[in-house]
Amino acid sequence: MVLTRTFELHTNANYDTHDITEQVAQHVRESGLQNGIVTVFTPSSTSALTTIEYEPGAISDFERLFDEIATPDREYRHNLRWNDGNGHSHIRASLVGPSLTIPFAEKELLLGEWQQIMYIDFDVRPRTRRVIVQILGE
């Protein structure tokens, strides 16, 4: 069986992170499925999903890495074309990726002890984002 659910996040600008582990786990628990996989997807070209130990130090280190790799003050051809200032946001999101797939057993996500699901919005302005949760199992 395949079930598709969604939820919304209200994000702030410039590397706004959210721990969405509990929202995803709740959808799995409420699905009625015991075992399978859950895919979490963001239909956005300036946001991404990953797993991390969701604590301030790791989050700060991750943000610093993106400031080094895709700094906002570099010239981006995307900005030249659209004049929206979020060229770096697109690059950052594409490096991390728009989806994750996580196994579950007995209605529980099989994440590591220090592993949480992190949603990152790299865009330059606040947004309301939709997160898609697709659950496949038995």
ROVEX-643354 format. One record per residue (C-alpha): residue number from 1; residue in one letter; chain; y, x, z. Coordinates in Angstrom, 1 decimal, always signed. Each point is the difference from the previous one (the first is absolute). Layout:
BEGIN
SITE  num  residuo  cadena   north    east      up
SITE  NUM        A       A       Y       X       Z
...
//
This chain:
BEGIN
SITE  num  residuo  cadena   north    east      up
SITE    1        M       A    +0.0    +0.0    +0.0
SITE    2        V       A    +3.5    +1.1    -0.7
SITE    3        L       A    +3.0    -1.2    +1.9
SITE    4        T       A    +3.7    +0.8    -0.7
SITE    5        R       A    +2.7    -0.3    +2.7
SITE    6        T       A    +3.6    +1.1    +0.2
SITE    7        F       A    +2.6    +0.7    +2.6
SITE    8        E       A    +3.7    +1.1    +0.0
SITE    9        L       A    +1.8    +2.9    +1.4
SITE   10        H       A    +3.8    +0.3    +0.5
SITE   11        T       A    +0.9    +3.6    -0.6
SITE   12        N       A    +3.0    +2.2    +0.4
SITE   13        A       A    +1.2    +2.6    -2.4
SITE   14        N       A    -1.1    +3.6    -0.4
SITE   15        Y       A    -3.5    +0.7    +1.2
SITE   16        D       A    -0.6    -3.0    +2.2
SITE   17        T       A    -3.5    +0.1    +1.4
SITE   18        H       A    -2.2    -2.7    +1.4
SITE   19        D       A    -3.4    +0.0    +1.7
SITE   20        I       A    -1.7    -2.9    -1.6
SITE   21        T       A    -3.5    +0.7    +1.4
SITE   22        E       A    +0.0    -3.1    +2.2
SITE   23        Q       A    +1.1    -2.3    -2.8
SITE   24        V       A    -2.8    +1.3    -2.3
SITE   25        A       A    -2.6    -0.2    +2.8
SITE   26        Q       A    +1.0    -3.5    +0.8
SITE   27        H       A    -0.6    -1.1    -3.6
SITE   28        V       A    -3.4    +1.6    +0.1
SITE   29        R       A    -0.9    -1.7    +3.3
SITE   30        E       A    +1.1    -3.4    -1.3
SITE   31        S       A    -1.8    +0.4    -3.3
SITE   32        G       A    -3.3    -1.1    +1.3
SITE   33        L       A    -1.6    +3.1    -1.7
SITE   34        Q       A    -2.0    +2.4    +2.1
SITE   35        N       A    -0.3    +3.1    -2.2
SITE   36        G       A    +1.8    +1.3    -3.1
SITE   37        I       A    +3.2    +1.6    -1.1
SITE   38        V       A    +3.6    -0.9    +0.2
SITE   39        T       A    +2.6    +1.1    -2.6
SITE   40        V       A    +3.6    +0.0    +1.1
SITE   41        F       A    +2.6    +0.1    -2.9
SITE   42        T       A    +3.7    +0.1    -0.3
SITE   43        P       A    +1.4    -1.5    -3.2
SITE   44        S       A    +3.0    +2.3    +0.0
SITE   45        S       A    +0.9    +3.2    -1.8
SITE   46        T       A    +2.0    +1.4    +2.9
SITE   47        S       A    -2.4    -0.6    +2.9
SITE   48        A       A    -3.4    +1.4    +0.9
SITE   49        L       A    -3.0    -0.2    +2.3
SITE   50        T       A    -1.9    +2.8    +1.8
SITE   51        T       A    -1.8    +0.7    +3.3
SITE   52        I       A    +1.5    +2.2    +2.7
SITE   53        E       A    +0.1    +0.4    +3.7
SITE   54        Y       A    +2.9    -2.3    +0.4
SITE   55        E       A    +2.0    +1.9    +2.6
SITE   56        P       A    +3.6    +1.3    -0.2
SITE   57        G       A    -0.9    +3.6    -0.6
SITE   58        A       A    -2.3    -0.6    -2.9
SITE   59        I       A    +2.3    -2.5    -1.5
SITE   60        S       A    +2.9    +2.4    +0.2
SITE   61        D       A    -2.0    +2.8    -1.5
SITE   62        F       A    -1.1    -2.2    -2.9
SITE   63        E       A    +3.7    -1.0    -0.6
SITE   64        R       A    +1.1    +3.6    +0.0
SITE   65        L       A    -2.7    +0.8    -2.6
SITE   66        F       A    +1.5    -2.6    -2.3
SITE   67        D       A    +3.5    +1.3    +0.6
SITE   68        E       A    -1.3    +3.4    -1.2
SITE   69        I       A    -2.0    -1.3    -3.0
SITE   70        A       A    +2.2    -2.8    -1.4
SITE   71        T       A    +3.5    +0.4    +1.6
SITE   72        P       A    +2.4    -2.9    -0.6
SITE   73        D       A    +2.8    +2.3    -1.2
SITE   74        R       A    -1.9    +1.4    -3.0
SITE   75        E       A    +0.9    -1.3    -3.5
SITE   76        Y       A    -2.5    -2.6    -1.1
SITE   77        R       A    -0.1    -1.4    -3.5
SITE   78        H       A    -0.9    -3.4    +1.4
SITE   79        N       A    +3.4    +0.0    +1.8
SITE   80        L       A    +1.8    +1.0    -3.1
SITE   81        R       A    -1.6    -2.9    -1.9
SITE   82        W       A    +0.2    -2.7    +2.6
SITE   83        N       A    +2.8    +1.4    +2.3
SITE   84        D       A    -1.9    -1.4    +3.1
SITE   85        G       A    -0.4    +3.2    +2.0
SITE   86        N       A    -3.7    -0.5    +0.7
SITE   87        G       A    -1.6    +2.5    -2.4
SITE   88        H       A    -1.4    +2.0    +2.9
SITE   89        S       A    -1.4    -3.2    +1.5
SITE   90        H       A    -2.2    -0.6    -3.1
SITE   91        I       A    -1.2    +3.6    +0.0
SITE   92        R       A    -0.9    -0.1    +3.8
SITE   93        A       A    -1.8    -3.3    -0.4
SITE   94        S       A    -2.1    +1.2    -2.9
SITE   95        L       A    -1.1    +3.1    +1.9
SITE   96        V       A    -1.4    -2.1    +2.8
SITE   97        G       A    -1.2    -3.0    -2.0
SITE   98        P       A    +0.1    -3.8    +0.2
SITE   99        S       A    -3.4    -0.7    +1.5
SITE  100        L       A    -2.7    +0.8    +2.6
SITE  101        T       A    -3.6    -1.1    +0.2
SITE  102        I       A    -1.6    -0.1    +3.5
SITE  103        P       A    -3.6    -0.9    +0.9
SITE  104        F       A    -0.7    -2.5    +2.8
SITE  105        A       A    -3.1    -0.9    +2.0
SITE  106        E       A    -0.5    -2.8    +2.4
SITE  107        K       A    +3.5    -1.2    -0.8
SITE  108        E       A    +1.6    +3.3    +1.2
SITE  109        L       A    +1.8    +2.6    -2.2
SITE  110        L       A    -1.8    +3.3    +0.0
SITE  111        L       A    +3.0    +2.2    +0.5
SITE  112        G       A    +0.0    +3.2    +2.0
SITE  113        E       A    +1.2    -0.1    +3.6
SITE  114        W       A    +3.4    +1.4    -0.9
SITE  115        Q       A    +0.3    -1.6    -3.4
SITE  116        Q       A    +2.3    -2.8    -0.7
SITE  117        I       A    +1.1    -1.7    -3.2
SITE  118        M       A    +3.6    +0.9    -0.8
SITE  119        Y       A    +2.3    -1.9    -2.4
SITE  120        I       A    +2.9    +2.1    -1.2
SITE  121        D       A    +3.1    -1.4    -1.8
SITE  122        F       A    +1.8    +2.9    -1.8
SITE  123        D       A    +2.6    -2.2    -1.6
SITE  124        V       A    +3.8    +0.4    +0.6
SITE  125        R       A    +0.7    -3.5    +1.3
SITE  126        P       A    -1.7    -2.5    +2.3
SITE  127        R       A    -2.6    -2.2    -1.6
SITE  128        T       A    -2.5    -2.8    +0.7
SITE  129        R       A    -3.3    +1.4    -1.1
SITE  130        R       A    -3.3    -1.8    -0.7
SITE  131        V       A    -3.3    +1.6    +1.0
SITE  132        I       A    -3.2    -1.1    -1.7
SITE  133        V       A    -3.2    +0.1    +2.0
SITE  134        Q       A    -3.2    -0.5    -2.0
SITE  135        I       A    -3.2    -0.2    +1.9
SITE  136        L       A    -3.4    +0.4    -1.7
SITE  137        G       A    -3.2    -0.5    +2.1
SITE  138        E       A    -2.8    -2.1    +1.3
//
